[in-house]
Amino acid sequence: LPSVKRYGIEGSESIVVLLDQLVFEAAQYGVTDIVAGLSHRGRLGILTSLFEYPKDEVLRKLRGGSEFSDGSPHT
């Protein structure tokens, strides 16, 4: 169907490798904080794989829960 828009995840693995290397090298130069502006399509994978954001917190936020749970290490 030529008029149907499809979204795939092909190629998203390479951005994880790139961002991982950027974060690693930034740390070598003394960078302590990084602000990442990510598009919606790749953001969840980057948060959980590269930044090790807990998957249960991501799911809670997707369900409309609060930004951070009680006792979250991300507060």
Predicted model as a PDB file, atoms N, CA, C, CB and O in Angstrom, pLDDT in the B-factor column:
MODEL        1                                                                  
ATOM      1  N   LEU A   1       0.841  -1.175   0.000  1.00 48.00           N  
ATOM      2  CA  LEU A   1       0.000   0.000   0.000  1.00 48.00           C  
ATOM      3  C   LEU A   1       0.891   1.245   0.000  1.00 48.00           C  
ATOM      4  CB  LEU A   1      -0.960  -0.006   1.221  1.00 48.00           C  
ATOM      5  O   LEU A   1       1.478   1.571   1.032  1.00 48.00           O  
ATOM      6  N   PRO A   2       1.004   1.928  -1.099  1.00 60.00           N  
ATOM      7  CA  PRO A   2       1.935   3.058  -1.190  1.00 60.00           C  
ATOM      8  C   PRO A   2       1.547   4.258  -0.333  1.00 60.00           C  
ATOM      9  CB  PRO A   2       2.045   3.495  -2.612  1.00 60.00           C  
ATOM     10  O   PRO A   2       2.419   5.059   0.006  1.00 60.00           O  
ATOM     11  N   SER A   3       0.286   4.416   0.028  1.00 61.00           N  
ATOM     12  CA  SER A   3      -0.107   5.596   0.795  1.00 61.00           C  
ATOM     13  C   SER A   3      -0.105   5.365   2.299  1.00 61.00           C  
ATOM     14  CB  SER A   3      -1.469   6.047   0.366  1.00 61.00           C  
ATOM     15  O   SER A   3      -0.416   6.280   3.061  1.00 61.00           O  
ATOM     16  N   VAL A   4       0.239   4.159   2.739  1.00 57.00           N  
ATOM     17  CA  VAL A   4       0.240   3.839   4.159  1.00 57.00           C  
ATOM     18  C   VAL A   4       1.618   4.164   4.733  1.00 57.00           C  
ATOM     19  CB  VAL A   4      -0.127   2.341   4.398  1.00 57.00           C  
ATOM     20  O   VAL A   4       2.646   3.748   4.199  1.00 57.00           O  
ATOM     21  N   LYS A   5       1.614   4.915   5.828  1.00 55.00           N  
ATOM     22  CA  LYS A   5       2.869   5.278   6.478  1.00 55.00           C  
ATOM     23  C   LYS A   5       3.252   4.164   7.452  1.00 55.00           C  
ATOM     24  CB  LYS A   5       2.748   6.653   7.216  1.00 55.00           C  
ATOM     25  O   LYS A   5       2.453   3.762   8.298  1.00 55.00           O  
ATOM     26  N   ARG A   6       4.455   3.686   7.323  1.00 54.00           N  
ATOM     27  CA  ARG A   6       4.938   2.624   8.200  1.00 54.00           C  
ATOM     28  C   ARG A   6       6.162   3.116   8.955  1.00 54.00           C  
ATOM     29  CB  ARG A   6       5.270   1.341   7.394  1.00 54.00           C  
ATOM     30  O   ARG A   6       7.000   3.846   8.426  1.00 54.00           O  
ATOM     31  N   TYR A   7       6.233   2.697  10.187  1.00 53.00           N  
ATOM     32  CA  TYR A   7       7.388   3.035  11.012  1.00 53.00           C  
ATOM     33  C   TYR A   7       8.126   1.758  11.363  1.00 53.00           C  
ATOM     34  CB  TYR A   7       6.963   3.800  12.295  1.00 53.00           C  
ATOM     35  O   TYR A   7       7.527   0.795  11.842  1.00 53.00           O  
ATOM     36  N   GLY A   8       9.407   1.755  11.125  1.00 54.00           N  
ATOM     37  CA  GLY A   8      10.218   0.599  11.460  1.00 54.00           C  
ATOM     38  C   GLY A   8      11.284   0.981  12.454  1.00 54.00           C  
ATOM     39  O   GLY A   8      11.500   2.161  12.729  1.00 54.00           O  
ATOM     40  N   ILE A   9      11.944  -0.013  12.989  1.00 53.00           N  
ATOM     41  CA  ILE A   9      13.019   0.257  13.939  1.00 53.00           C  
ATOM     42  C   ILE A   9      14.387   0.014  13.309  1.00 53.00           C  
ATOM     43  CB  ILE A   9      12.855  -0.610  15.187  1.00 53.00           C  
ATOM     44  O   ILE A   9      15.406   0.068  13.997  1.00 53.00           O  
ATOM     45  N   GLU A  10      14.411  -0.253  12.015  1.00 56.00           N  
ATOM     46  CA  GLU A  10      15.676  -0.499  11.350  1.00 56.00           C  
ATOM     47  C   GLU A  10      16.564   0.738  11.483  1.00 56.00           C  
ATOM     48  CB  GLU A  10      15.455  -0.865   9.860  1.00 56.00           C  
ATOM     49  O   GLU A  10      16.130   1.866  11.252  1.00 56.00           O  
ATOM     50  N   GLY A  11      17.794   0.498  11.855  1.00 56.00           N  
ATOM     51  CA  GLY A  11      18.740   1.595  11.974  1.00 56.00           C  
ATOM     52  C   GLY A  11      18.804   2.207  13.359  1.00 56.00           C  
ATOM     53  O   GLY A  11      19.744   2.942  13.662  1.00 56.00           O  
ATOM     54  N   SER A  12      17.819   1.920  14.210  1.00 64.00           N  
ATOM     55  CA  SER A  12      17.834   2.524  15.539  1.00 64.00           C  
ATOM     56  C   SER A  12      18.961   1.967  16.405  1.00 64.00           C  
ATOM     57  CB  SER A  12      16.498   2.303  16.227  1.00 64.00           C  
ATOM     58  O   SER A  12      19.409   2.621  17.347  1.00 64.00           O  
ATOM     59  N   GLU A  13      19.411   0.769  16.084  1.00 68.00           N  
ATOM     60  CA  GLU A  13      20.510   0.200  16.857  1.00 68.00           C  
ATOM     61  C   GLU A  13      21.777   1.032  16.705  1.00 68.00           C  
ATOM     62  CB  GLU A  13      20.773  -1.242  16.427  1.00 68.00           C  
ATOM     63  O   GLU A  13      22.564   1.139  17.646  1.00 68.00           O  
ATOM     64  N   SER A  14      21.981   1.617  15.539  1.00 74.00           N  
ATOM     65  CA  SER A  14      23.194   2.390  15.312  1.00 74.00           C  
ATOM     66  C   SER A  14      23.202   3.673  16.125  1.00 74.00           C  
ATOM     67  CB  SER A  14      23.342   2.712  13.839  1.00 74.00           C  
ATOM     68  O   SER A  14      24.275   4.130  16.520  1.00 74.00           O  
ATOM     69  N   ILE A  15      22.056   4.266  16.386  1.00 79.00           N  
ATOM     70  CA  ILE A  15      22.034   5.492  17.189  1.00 79.00           C  
ATOM     71  C   ILE A  15      22.405   5.192  18.638  1.00 79.00           C  
ATOM     72  CB  ILE A  15      20.644   6.159  17.124  1.00 79.00           C  
ATOM     73  O   ILE A  15      23.000   6.032  19.312  1.00 79.00           O  
ATOM     74  N   VAL A  16      22.058   3.995  19.122  1.00 81.00           N  
ATOM     75  CA  VAL A  16      22.439   3.616  20.484  1.00 81.00           C  
ATOM     76  C   VAL A  16      23.953   3.549  20.597  1.00 81.00           C  
ATOM     77  CB  VAL A  16      21.809   2.260  20.878  1.00 81.00           C  
ATOM     78  O   VAL A  16      24.528   4.029  21.573  1.00 81.00           O  
ATOM     79  N   VAL A  17      24.597   2.957  19.604  1.00 84.00           N  
ATOM     80  CA  VAL A  17      26.056   2.851  19.611  1.00 84.00           C  
ATOM     81  C   VAL A  17      26.691   4.239  19.546  1.00 84.00           C  
ATOM     82  CB  VAL A  17      26.543   1.983  18.429  1.00 84.00           C  
ATOM     83  O   VAL A  17      27.652   4.519  20.263  1.00 84.00           O  
ATOM     84  N   LEU A  18      26.156   5.103  18.692  1.00 86.00           N  
ATOM     85  CA  LEU A  18      26.678   6.463  18.568  1.00 86.00           C  
ATOM     86  C   LEU A  18      26.535   7.231  19.872  1.00 86.00           C  
ATOM     87  CB  LEU A  18      25.962   7.207  17.444  1.00 86.00           C  
ATOM     88  O   LEU A  18      27.499   7.834  20.344  1.00 86.00           O  
ATOM     89  N   LEU A  19      25.348   7.217  20.458  1.00 87.00           N  
ATOM     90  CA  LEU A  19      25.125   7.941  21.708  1.00 87.00           C  
ATOM     91  C   LEU A  19      25.967   7.383  22.844  1.00 87.00           C  
ATOM     92  CB  LEU A  19      23.658   7.893  22.086  1.00 87.00           C  
ATOM     93  O   LEU A  19      26.468   8.138  23.678  1.00 87.00           O  
ATOM     94  N   ASP A  20      26.125   6.059  22.880  1.00 88.00           N  
ATOM     95  CA  ASP A  20      26.963   5.449  23.904  1.00 88.00           C  
ATOM     96  C   ASP A  20      28.400   5.956  23.804  1.00 88.00           C  
ATOM     97  CB  ASP A  20      26.929   3.922  23.782  1.00 88.00           C  
ATOM     98  O   ASP A  20      29.026   6.270  24.816  1.00 88.00           O  
ATOM     99  N   GLN A  21      28.911   6.032  22.592  1.00 92.00           N  
ATOM    100  CA  GLN A  21      30.271   6.529  22.399  1.00 92.00           C  
ATOM    101  C   GLN A  21      30.379   8.008  22.755  1.00 92.00           C  
ATOM    102  CB  GLN A  21      30.716   6.306  20.956  1.00 92.00           C  
ATOM    103  O   GLN A  21      31.365   8.432  23.357  1.00 92.00           O  
ATOM    104  N   LEU A  22      29.372   8.792  22.386  1.00 92.00           N  
ATOM    105  CA  LEU A  22      29.386  10.225  22.729  1.00 92.00           C  
ATOM    106  C   LEU A  22      29.379  10.449  24.238  1.00 92.00           C  
ATOM    107  CB  LEU A  22      28.181  10.932  22.099  1.00 92.00           C  
ATOM    108  O   LEU A  22      30.105  11.299  24.753  1.00 92.00           O  
ATOM    109  N   VAL A  23      28.554   9.680  24.938  1.00 91.00           N  
ATOM    110  CA  VAL A  23      28.494   9.799  26.398  1.00 91.00           C  
ATOM    111  C   VAL A  23      29.823   9.379  27.014  1.00 91.00           C  
ATOM    112  CB  VAL A  23      27.341   8.940  26.972  1.00 91.00           C  
ATOM    113  O   VAL A  23      30.324  10.032  27.930  1.00 91.00           O  
ATOM    114  N   PHE A  24      30.389   8.294  26.511  1.00 94.00           N  
ATOM    115  CA  PHE A  24      31.675   7.822  27.018  1.00 94.00           C  
ATOM    116  C   PHE A  24      32.764   8.871  26.832  1.00 94.00           C  
ATOM    117  CB  PHE A  24      32.076   6.525  26.319  1.00 94.00           C  
ATOM    118  O   PHE A  24      33.504   9.181  27.766  1.00 94.00           O  
ATOM    119  N   GLU A  25      32.857   9.415  25.623  1.00 96.00           N  
ATOM    120  CA  GLU A  25      33.902  10.406  25.356  1.00 96.00           C  
ATOM    121  C   GLU A  25      33.657  11.709  26.099  1.00 96.00           C  
ATOM    122  CB  GLU A  25      33.996  10.679  23.867  1.00 96.00           C  
ATOM    123  O   GLU A  25      34.607  12.371  26.516  1.00 96.00           O  
ATOM    124  N   ALA A  26      32.407  12.081  26.269  1.00 96.00           N  
ATOM    125  CA  ALA A  26      32.099  13.292  27.037  1.00 96.00           C  
ATOM    126  C   ALA A  26      32.581  13.134  28.476  1.00 96.00           C  
ATOM    127  CB  ALA A  26      30.577  13.591  27.007  1.00 96.00           C  
ATOM    128  O   ALA A  26      33.126  14.070  29.059  1.00 96.00           O  
ATOM    129  N   ALA A  27      32.380  11.956  29.042  1.00 95.00           N  
ATOM    130  CA  ALA A  27      32.842  11.709  30.408  1.00 95.00           C  
ATOM    131  C   ALA A  27      34.361  11.812  30.499  1.00 95.00           C  
ATOM    132  CB  ALA A  27      32.378  10.329  30.889  1.00 95.00           C  
ATOM    133  O   ALA A  27      34.895  12.266  31.512  1.00 95.00           O  
ATOM    134  N   GLN A  28      35.058  11.392  29.446  1.00 97.00           N  
ATOM    135  CA  GLN A  28      36.514  11.489  29.434  1.00 97.00           C  
ATOM    136  C   GLN A  28      36.991  12.943  29.513  1.00 97.00           C  
ATOM    137  CB  GLN A  28      37.068  10.828  28.178  1.00 97.00           C  
ATOM    138  O   GLN A  28      38.085  13.222  30.005  1.00 97.00           O  
ATOM    139  N   TYR A  29      36.157  13.862  29.023  1.00 97.00           N  
ATOM    140  CA  TYR A  29      36.488  15.287  29.042  1.00 97.00           C  
ATOM    141  C   TYR A  29      35.875  16.013  30.237  1.00 97.00           C  
ATOM    142  CB  TYR A  29      36.023  15.941  27.757  1.00 97.00           C  
ATOM    143  O   TYR A  29      35.889  17.243  30.295  1.00 97.00           O  
ATOM    144  N   GLY A  30      35.338  15.249  31.189  1.00 96.00           N  
ATOM    145  CA  GLY A  30      34.830  15.842  32.417  1.00 96.00           C  
ATOM    146  C   GLY A  30      33.375  16.274  32.381  1.00 96.00           C  
ATOM    147  O   GLY A  30      32.913  16.921  33.321  1.00 96.00           O  
ATOM    148  N   VAL A  31      32.646  15.944  31.343  1.00 96.00           N  
ATOM    149  CA  VAL A  31      31.225  16.288  31.280  1.00 96.00           C  
ATOM    150  C   VAL A  31      30.494  15.461  32.328  1.00 96.00           C  
ATOM    151  CB  VAL A  31      30.634  16.037  29.846  1.00 96.00           C  
ATOM    152  O   VAL A  31      30.662  14.243  32.395  1.00 96.00           O  
ATOM    153  N   THR A  32      29.676  16.129  33.150  1.00 93.00           N  
ATOM    154  CA  THR A  32      28.943  15.427  34.205  1.00 93.00           C  
ATOM    155  C   THR A  32      27.442  15.366  33.951  1.00 93.00           C  
ATOM    156  CB  THR A  32      29.197  16.092  35.530  1.00 93.00           C  
ATOM    157  O   THR A  32      26.759  14.526  34.537  1.00 93.00           O  
ATOM    158  N   ASP A  33      26.918  16.224  33.104  1.00 91.00           N  
ATOM    159  CA  ASP A  33      25.487  16.236  32.813  1.00 91.00           C  
ATOM    160  C   ASP A  33      25.267  16.265  31.311  1.00 91.00           C  
ATOM    161  CB  ASP A  33      24.797  17.442  33.482  1.00 91.00           C  
ATOM    162  O   ASP A  33      25.997  16.925  30.572  1.00 91.00           O  
ATOM    163  N   ILE A  34      24.245  15.537  30.873  1.00 87.00           N  
ATOM    164  CA  ILE A  34      23.880  15.512  29.462  1.00 87.00           C  
ATOM    165  C   ILE A  34      22.371  15.672  29.360  1.00 87.00           C  
ATOM    166  CB  ILE A  34      24.356  14.192  28.771  1.00 87.00           C  
ATOM    167  O   ILE A  34      21.622  14.981  30.050  1.00 87.00           O  
ATOM    168  N   VAL A  35      21.929  16.570  28.510  1.00 85.00           N  
ATOM    169  CA  VAL A  35      20.513  16.740  28.230  1.00 85.00           C  
ATOM    170  C   VAL A  35      20.282  16.206  26.829  1.00 85.00           C  
ATOM    171  CB  VAL A  35      20.059  18.244  28.363  1.00 85.00           C  
ATOM    172  O   VAL A  35      20.910  16.657  25.871  1.00 85.00           O  
ATOM    173  N   ALA A  36      19.382  15.246  26.714  1.00 78.00           N  
ATOM    174  CA  ALA A  36      19.128  14.611  25.423  1.00 78.00           C  
ATOM    175  C   ALA A  36      17.713  14.942  24.961  1.00 78.00           C  
ATOM    176  CB  ALA A  36      19.328  13.077  25.512  1.00 78.00           C  
ATOM    177  O   ALA A  36      16.743  14.633  25.652  1.00 78.00           O  
ATOM    178  N   GLY A  37      17.599  15.561  23.809  1.00 79.00           N  
ATOM    179  CA  GLY A  37      16.302  15.799  23.186  1.00 79.00           C  
ATOM    180  C   GLY A  37      16.102  14.746  22.115  1.00 79.00           C  
ATOM    181  O   GLY A  37      16.760  14.775  21.075  1.00 79.00           O  
ATOM    182  N   LEU A  38      15.198  13.819  22.367  1.00 73.00           N  
ATOM    183  CA  LEU A  38      15.021  12.682  21.476  1.00 73.00           C  
ATOM    184  C   LEU A  38      13.620  12.661  20.892  1.00 73.00           C  
ATOM    185  CB  LEU A  38      15.302  11.380  22.212  1.00 73.00           C  
ATOM    186  O   LEU A  38      12.653  13.045  21.550  1.00 73.00           O  
ATOM    187  N   SER A  39      13.522  12.213  19.662  1.00 69.00           N  
ATOM    188  CA  SER A  39      12.207  12.068  19.053  1.00 69.00           C  
ATOM    189  C   SER A  39      11.458  10.928  19.734  1.00 69.00           C  
ATOM    190  CB  SER A  39      12.326  11.814  17.529  1.00 69.00           C  
ATOM    191  O   SER A  39      12.072  10.047  20.336  1.00 69.00           O  
ATOM    192  N   HIS A  40      10.155  10.948  19.639  1.00 65.00           N  
ATOM    193  CA  HIS A  40       9.336   9.959  20.338  1.00 65.00           C  
ATOM    194  C   HIS A  40       9.656   8.528  19.908  1.00 65.00           C  
ATOM    195  CB  HIS A  40       7.866  10.245  20.099  1.00 65.00           C  
ATOM    196  O   HIS A  40       9.700   7.629  20.748  1.00 65.00           O  
ATOM    197  N   ARG A  41       9.878   8.307  18.626  1.00 63.00           N  
ATOM    198  CA  ARG A  41      10.024   6.945  18.115  1.00 63.00           C  
ATOM    199  C   ARG A  41      11.207   6.198  18.700  1.00 63.00           C  
ATOM    200  CB  ARG A  41      10.153   6.977  16.633  1.00 63.00           C  
ATOM    201  O   ARG A  41      11.137   4.979  18.853  1.00 63.00           O  
ATOM    202  N   GLY A  42      12.287   6.881  19.031  1.00 68.00           N  
ATOM    203  CA  GLY A  42      13.452   6.180  19.551  1.00 68.00           C  
ATOM    204  C   GLY A  42      13.732   6.407  21.016  1.00 68.00           C  
ATOM    205  O   GLY A  42      14.638   5.801  21.588  1.00 68.00           O  
ATOM    206  N   ARG A  43      12.955   7.281  21.621  1.00 75.00           N  
ATOM    207  CA  ARG A  43      13.260   7.717  22.979  1.00 75.00           C  
ATOM    208  C   ARG A  43      13.184   6.588  24.009  1.00 75.00           C  
ATOM    209  CB  ARG A  43      12.319   8.820  23.375  1.00 75.00           C  
ATOM    210  O   ARG A  43      14.065   6.491  24.863  1.00 75.00           O  
ATOM    211  N   LEU A  44      12.181   5.749  23.955  1.00 77.00           N  
ATOM    212  CA  LEU A  44      12.024   4.724  24.980  1.00 77.00           C  
ATOM    213  C   LEU A  44      13.165   3.712  24.957  1.00 77.00           C  
ATOM    214  CB  LEU A  44      10.701   4.009  24.801  1.00 77.00           C  
ATOM    215  O   LEU A  44      13.658   3.302  26.008  1.00 77.00           O  
ATOM    216  N   GLY A  45      13.576   3.316  23.771  1.00 76.00           N  
ATOM    217  CA  GLY A  45      14.697   2.387  23.665  1.00 76.00           C  
ATOM    218  C   GLY A  45      15.993   2.983  24.172  1.00 76.00           C  
ATOM    219  O   GLY A  45      16.780   2.299  24.828  1.00 76.00           O  
ATOM    220  N   ILE A  46      16.221   4.244  23.875  1.00 80.00           N  
ATOM    221  CA  ILE A  46      17.429   4.927  24.350  1.00 80.00           C  
ATOM    222  C   ILE A  46      17.396   5.062  25.864  1.00 80.00           C  
ATOM    223  CB  ILE A  46      17.568   6.317  23.692  1.00 80.00           C  
ATOM    224  O   ILE A  46      18.399   4.811  26.531  1.00 80.00           O  
ATOM    225  N   LEU A  47      16.243   5.459  26.417  1.00 79.00           N  
ATOM    226  CA  LEU A  47      16.134   5.619  27.870  1.00 79.00           C  
ATOM    227  C   LEU A  47      16.420   4.317  28.605  1.00 79.00           C  
ATOM    228  CB  LEU A  47      14.746   6.125  28.242  1.00 79.00           C  
ATOM    229  O   LEU A  47      17.139   4.310  29.604  1.00 79.00           O  
ATOM    230  N   THR A  48      15.856   3.212  28.112  1.00 81.00           N  
ATOM    231  CA  THR A  48      16.007   1.951  28.837  1.00 81.00           C  
ATOM    232  C   THR A  48      17.330   1.254  28.566  1.00 81.00           C  
ATOM    233  CB  THR A  48      14.884   1.029  28.486  1.00 81.00           C  
ATOM    234  O   THR A  48      17.867   0.605  29.464  1.00 81.00           O  
ATOM    235  N   SER A  49      17.870   1.366  27.367  1.00 81.00           N  
ATOM    236  CA  SER A  49      19.110   0.641  27.083  1.00 81.00           C  
ATOM    237  C   SER A  49      20.354   1.459  27.413  1.00 81.00           C  
ATOM    238  CB  SER A  49      19.146   0.232  25.626  1.00 81.00           C  
ATOM    239  O   SER A  49      21.228   0.980  28.135  1.00 81.00           O  
ATOM    240  N   LEU A  50      20.447   2.661  26.908  1.00 81.00           N  
ATOM    241  CA  LEU A  50      21.663   3.451  27.097  1.00 81.00           C  
ATOM    242  C   LEU A  50      21.720   4.126  28.459  1.00 81.00           C  
ATOM    243  CB  LEU A  50      21.770   4.493  26.016  1.00 81.00           C  
ATOM    244  O   LEU A  50      22.749   4.081  29.133  1.00 81.00           O  
ATOM    245  N   PHE A  51      20.625   4.748  28.864  1.00 80.00           N  
ATOM    246  CA  PHE A  51      20.615   5.503  30.120  1.00 80.00           C  
ATOM    247  C   PHE A  51      20.132   4.661  31.296  1.00 80.00           C  
ATOM    248  CB  PHE A  51      19.738   6.732  29.981  1.00 80.00           C  
ATOM    249  O   PHE A  51      20.036   5.162  32.416  1.00 80.00           O  
ATOM    250  N   GLU A  52      19.824   3.371  31.049  1.00 84.00           N  
ATOM    251  CA  GLU A  52      19.438   2.423  32.084  1.00 84.00           C  
ATOM    252  C   GLU A  52      18.268   2.926  32.934  1.00 84.00           C  
ATOM    253  CB  GLU A  52      20.625   2.129  32.972  1.00 84.00           C  
ATOM    254  O   GLU A  52      18.226   2.702  34.144  1.00 84.00           O  
ATOM    255  N   TYR A  53      17.327   3.603  32.290  1.00 83.00           N  
ATOM    256  CA  TYR A  53      16.119   4.068  32.975  1.00 83.00           C  
ATOM    257  C   TYR A  53      15.246   2.852  33.223  1.00 83.00           C  
ATOM    258  CB  TYR A  53      15.352   5.163  32.138  1.00 83.00           C  
ATOM    259  O   TYR A  53      14.986   2.092  32.290  1.00 83.00           O  
ATOM    260  N   PRO A  54      14.783   2.641  34.452  1.00 86.00           N  
ATOM    261  CA  PRO A  54      14.011   1.426  34.765  1.00 86.00           C  
ATOM    262  C   PRO A  54      12.747   1.298  33.910  1.00 86.00           C  
ATOM    263  CB  PRO A  54      13.627   1.421  36.244  1.00 86.00           C  
ATOM    264  O   PRO A  54      11.974   2.245  33.768  1.00 86.00           O  
ATOM    265  N   LYS A  55      12.561   0.118  33.353  1.00 85.00           N  
ATOM    266  CA  LYS A  55      11.416  -0.117  32.472  1.00 85.00           C  
ATOM    267  C   LYS A  55      10.087   0.026  33.199  1.00 85.00           C  
ATOM    268  CB  LYS A  55      11.511  -1.495  31.857  1.00 85.00           C  
ATOM    269  O   LYS A  55       9.100   0.439  32.591  1.00 85.00           O  
ATOM    270  N   ASP A  56      10.039  -0.308  34.493  1.00 85.00           N  
ATOM    271  CA  ASP A  56       8.784  -0.158  35.230  1.00 85.00           C  
ATOM    272  C   ASP A  56       8.387   1.312  35.364  1.00 85.00           C  
ATOM    273  CB  ASP A  56       8.906  -0.795  36.617  1.00 85.00           C  
ATOM    274  O   ASP A  56       7.200   1.638  35.376  1.00 85.00           O  
ATOM    275  N   GLU A  57       9.382   2.202  35.465  1.00 83.00           N  
ATOM    276  CA  GLU A  57       9.073   3.630  35.520  1.00 83.00           C  
ATOM    277  C   GLU A  57       8.564   4.132  34.177  1.00 83.00           C  
ATOM    278  CB  GLU A  57      10.307   4.427  35.944  1.00 83.00           C  
ATOM    279  O   GLU A  57       7.657   4.963  34.127  1.00 83.00           O  
ATOM    280  N   VAL A  58       9.139   3.637  33.093  1.00 80.00           N  
ATOM    281  CA  VAL A  58       8.663   4.013  31.753  1.00 80.00           C  
ATOM    282  C   VAL A  58       7.215   3.581  31.573  1.00 80.00           C  
ATOM    283  CB  VAL A  58       9.552   3.381  30.651  1.00 80.00           C  
ATOM    284  O   VAL A  58       6.386   4.357  31.098  1.00 80.00           O  
ATOM    285  N   LEU A  59       6.906   2.333  31.953  1.00 81.00           N  
ATOM    286  CA  LEU A  59       5.545   1.828  31.809  1.00 81.00           C  
ATOM    287  C   LEU A  59       4.563   2.615  32.675  1.00 81.00           C  
ATOM    288  CB  LEU A  59       5.492   0.347  32.172  1.00 81.00           C  
ATOM    289  O   LEU A  59       3.446   2.892  32.238  1.00 81.00           O  
ATOM    290  N   ARG A  60       4.958   2.977  33.888  1.00 81.00           N  
ATOM    291  CA  ARG A  60       4.080   3.762  34.755  1.00 81.00           C  
ATOM    292  C   ARG A  60       3.768   5.118  34.125  1.00 81.00           C  
ATOM    293  CB  ARG A  60       4.723   3.955  36.139  1.00 81.00           C  
ATOM    294  O   ARG A  60       2.630   5.584  34.179  1.00 81.00           O  
ATOM    295  N   LYS A  61       4.771   5.742  33.534  1.00 79.00           N  
ATOM    296  CA  LYS A  61       4.563   7.033  32.875  1.00 79.00           C  
ATOM    297  C   LYS A  61       3.664   6.894  31.655  1.00 79.00           C  
ATOM    298  CB  LYS A  61       5.904   7.645  32.467  1.00 79.00           C  
ATOM    299  O   LYS A  61       2.843   7.773  31.391  1.00 79.00           O  
ATOM    300  N   LEU A  62       3.805   5.802  30.906  1.00 78.00           N  
ATOM    301  CA  LEU A  62       2.958   5.577  29.744  1.00 78.00           C  
ATOM    302  C   LEU A  62       1.499   5.381  30.141  1.00 78.00           C  
ATOM    303  CB  LEU A  62       3.450   4.369  28.963  1.00 78.00           C  
ATOM    304  O   LEU A  62       0.588   5.707  29.381  1.00 78.00           O  
ATOM    305  N   ARG A  63       1.293   4.853  31.324  1.00 82.00           N  
ATOM    306  CA  ARG A  63      -0.069   4.636  31.823  1.00 82.00           C  
ATOM    307  C   ARG A  63      -0.643   5.893  32.476  1.00 82.00           C  
ATOM    308  CB  ARG A  63      -0.085   3.482  32.824  1.00 82.00           C  
ATOM    309  O   ARG A  63      -1.756   5.858  33.000  1.00 82.00           O  
ATOM    310  N   GLY A  64       0.094   6.997  32.454  1.00 81.00           N  
ATOM    311  CA  GLY A  64      -0.401   8.252  33.012  1.00 81.00           C  
ATOM    312  C   GLY A  64      -0.010   8.495  34.449  1.00 81.00           C  
ATOM    313  O   GLY A  64      -0.553   9.390  35.096  1.00 81.00           O  
ATOM    314  N   GLY A  65       0.922   7.714  34.960  1.00 77.00           N  
ATOM    315  CA  GLY A  65       1.368   7.885  36.346  1.00 77.00           C  
ATOM    316  C   GLY A  65       2.243   9.120  36.501  1.00 77.00           C  
ATOM    317  O   GLY A  65       2.519   9.835  35.538  1.00 77.00           O  
ATOM    318  N   SER A  66       2.667   9.350  37.725  1.00 73.00           N  
ATOM    319  CA  SER A  66       3.496  10.513  38.019  1.00 73.00           C  
ATOM    320  C   SER A  66       4.859  10.387  37.343  1.00 73.00           C  
ATOM    321  CB  SER A  66       3.666  10.681  39.536  1.00 73.00           C  
ATOM    322  O   SER A  66       5.263   9.303  36.921  1.00 73.00           O  
ATOM    323  N   GLU A  67       5.541  11.494  37.253  1.00 70.00           N  
ATOM    324  CA  GLU A  67       6.854  11.530  36.610  1.00 70.00           C  
ATOM    325  C   GLU A  67       7.826  10.584  37.306  1.00 70.00           C  
ATOM    326  CB  GLU A  67       7.414  12.959  36.612  1.00 70.00           C  
ATOM    327  O   GLU A  67       8.574   9.865  36.644  1.00 70.00           O  
ATOM    328  N   PHE A  68       7.818  10.581  38.632  1.00 66.00           N  
ATOM    329  CA  PHE A  68       8.730   9.727  39.405  1.00 66.00           C  
ATOM    330  C   PHE A  68       7.949   9.015  40.509  1.00 66.00           C  
ATOM    331  CB  PHE A  68       9.899  10.566  40.014  1.00 66.00           C  
ATOM    332  O   PHE A  68       7.050   9.602  41.112  1.00 66.00           O  
ATOM    333  N   SER A  69       8.286   7.762  40.771  1.00 66.00           N  
ATOM    334  CA  SER A  69       7.637   7.023  41.836  1.00 66.00           C  
ATOM    335  C   SER A  69       8.257   7.435  43.171  1.00 66.00           C  
ATOM    336  CB  SER A  69       7.764   5.492  41.608  1.00 66.00           C  
ATOM    337  O   SER A  69       9.331   8.036  43.213  1.00 66.00           O  
ATOM    338  N   ASP A  70       7.573   7.107  44.239  1.00 68.00           N  
ATOM    339  CA  ASP A  70       8.133   7.365  45.571  1.00 68.00           C  
ATOM    340  C   ASP A  70       9.409   6.570  45.736  1.00 68.00           C  
ATOM    341  CB  ASP A  70       7.119   7.003  46.689  1.00 68.00           C  
ATOM    342  O   ASP A  70       9.447   5.375  45.442  1.00 68.00           O  
ATOM    343  N   GLY A  71      10.440   7.220  46.198  1.00 67.00           N  
ATOM    344  CA  GLY A  71      11.716   6.547  46.395  1.00 67.00           C  
ATOM    345  C   GLY A  71      12.504   6.309  45.124  1.00 67.00           C  
ATOM    346  O   GLY A  71      13.465   5.540  45.136  1.00 67.00           O  
ATOM    347  N   SER A  72      12.127   6.943  44.035  1.00 64.00           N  
ATOM    348  CA  SER A  72      12.832   6.753  42.777  1.00 64.00           C  
ATOM    349  C   SER A  72      14.237   7.325  42.852  1.00 64.00           C  
ATOM    350  CB  SER A  72      12.062   7.397  41.630  1.00 64.00           C  
ATOM    351  O   SER A  72      14.434   8.397  43.425  1.00 64.00           O  
ATOM    352  N   PRO A  73      15.215   6.632  42.285  1.00 66.00           N  
ATOM    353  CA  PRO A  73      16.590   7.179  42.266  1.00 66.00           C  
ATOM    354  C   PRO A  73      16.726   8.341  41.287  1.00 66.00           C  
ATOM    355  CB  PRO A  73      17.595   6.081  41.897  1.00 66.00           C  
ATOM    356  O   PRO A  73      17.774   8.985  41.239  1.00 66.00           O  
ATOM    357  N   HIS A  74      15.677   8.618  40.503  1.00 59.00           N  
ATOM    358  CA  HIS A  74      15.752   9.664  39.486  1.00 59.00           C  
ATOM    359  C   HIS A  74      15.103  10.965  39.936  1.00 59.00           C  
ATOM    360  CB  HIS A  74      15.099   9.191  38.213  1.00 59.00           C  
ATOM    361  O   HIS A  74      14.687  11.766  39.099  1.00 59.00           O  
ATOM    362  N   THR A  75      15.008  11.192  41.260  1.00 53.00           N  
ATOM    363  CA  THR A  75      14.412  12.443  41.741  1.00 53.00           C  
ATOM    364  C   THR A  75      15.476  13.456  42.043  1.00 53.00           C  
ATOM    365  CB  THR A  75      13.562  12.204  42.976  1.00 53.00           C  
ATOM    366  O   THR A  75      15.165  14.572  42.460  1.00 53.00           O  
TER     367      THR A  75                                                      
ENDMDL                                                                          
END                                                                             
